[in-house]
Each structure stands twice: as structure tokens, then as C-alpha cells.
Amino acid sequence: MNGYSEIEREKANLINATSISLEQLEKSKNETLYFEKQRAMNQVRQRVFQQAVQGALGKKRLTTSTYLLQKKACEESQETLILDFNNKK
């Protein structure tokens, strides 16, 4: 193998490796964006839930059992989002 052929082979290898790295970077970026979106949605859900609970407790209309059921539903929703994210990987 002469020097020119070796340089061309090395050039092709570097281009291929760069392409693979860019694909991995794009995938990682998309996963990060998805995770951040889910986290933001989760934070909004939590704030809405907390405000609803505070409003209900302030009016003394929410019983302890109802509160615990709603809290459990919120936690299950969060777990579903986490499982969704993990399954999309």
C-alpha cells in the first residue's frame, strides 16, 4: 500500500468516525430535549396540583384521604413519564 492510498483510507476512516460521532451527539441532544420537556411538564403539573390542594385545604373541602389519593395519582403520573422516557431511549 503506497502512502497516498493509506492517507485516503485514513481520511475515509476519520470521516466515518466523525459522522458516527455527530449522529450520537444528535441522539443525545434529542434525548436531553425530551427529558427537559418532560421535566418542565412535570413541574407545571406539580405546581397546579399544589395550588389546587392549597386552595382546597384553605377552604377545608379536601379530606385527608382525597389528598392522599390525589398525591398517589400524581406520583404514578410521574413514574409513567419516567418509564416513557426510558422506553424511548
Residue pairs with C-beta under 8 A, 6 or more apart in sequence:
1 9
31 88
31 89
34 85
34 88
35 85
38 81
38 84
38 85
41 81
42 78
42 81
45 74
45 77
46 74
49 70
49 71
49 74
52 70
53 62
53 67
53 70
56 62
56 67
57 67
